[in-house]
Amino acid sequence: MVDTFLRLEAVKRATGLGRSTIYDLIAEKRFPRPVKLSGGRAVAWLESEVAGWQQERVKERDQAAAA
């Protein structure tokens, strides 16, 4: 299976989070870590991992509403 790399702007659009919040959540191990794309500074996130993070937020919301 081939996954799509999402650059930071796409991750921000998809999640509604800002750059600082994304990196804070990564530091707290609460958001997927980016993948280095080359020997430089370029990084991206796997679309499937970001989607999984989103699905977990929905699951948490639904569980809280059911309680």
N, C-alpha and C positions, 0 to 999 in steps of 0.2 A: 504494500500500500504506500502510495506517495502522499506525503502531507504537505501542506502549504506553509511557507514561512510568512509570518506577519511582522512587518516593521513596527516600530513604536507608535507611529501615528495611527496605524490600523488597529493596534491593540487599544489605544486610548479611545478611538471611536467605538470599537466593539464593546468595551467595558464601561465607558463613561467615567473612567478614572484618569487622573492626571499623572504626569511622569513621576513626580515625587511619591505619590501614593503607591504607584506600581512598584517602584524600587523599595519603598518601605515594607510593603507586603512580601516582596521577595526576601528581604532581610529577615523577616519574621517567619519565613518558610510557609507563607499562606498564599502564594501566587507562583505560577510556574516560572522557572528560571529560563532566561534567554539562551540561545545557542549562538556561538561565535560563527560568523559566516566566512571569515577569511582571517588572514594573519593580522589584519588591522583591527579597528575598533567596532566594526559593523556587527550588530547582533539582531536577532529576530526571534520570535516565539513561534512554536508550533501551533497551528490553528486548532488542532485537536485538543491540545492541552488547555488552551484558553477556553475553548468550548466546554471542556470538562469542568473547569473552574466556574464557569457561568452556570452550568447545570447543578453544581453543588450549592450555589447561592439560592437557586430556585428551590432545591430540595430542603434546605434549611428554612426558607420562608414557609414552605408548605407544612413542614413538621411543626413549626412554631404556631401556625394558624390552627393546626389540628389539636394542639395541646390545650 
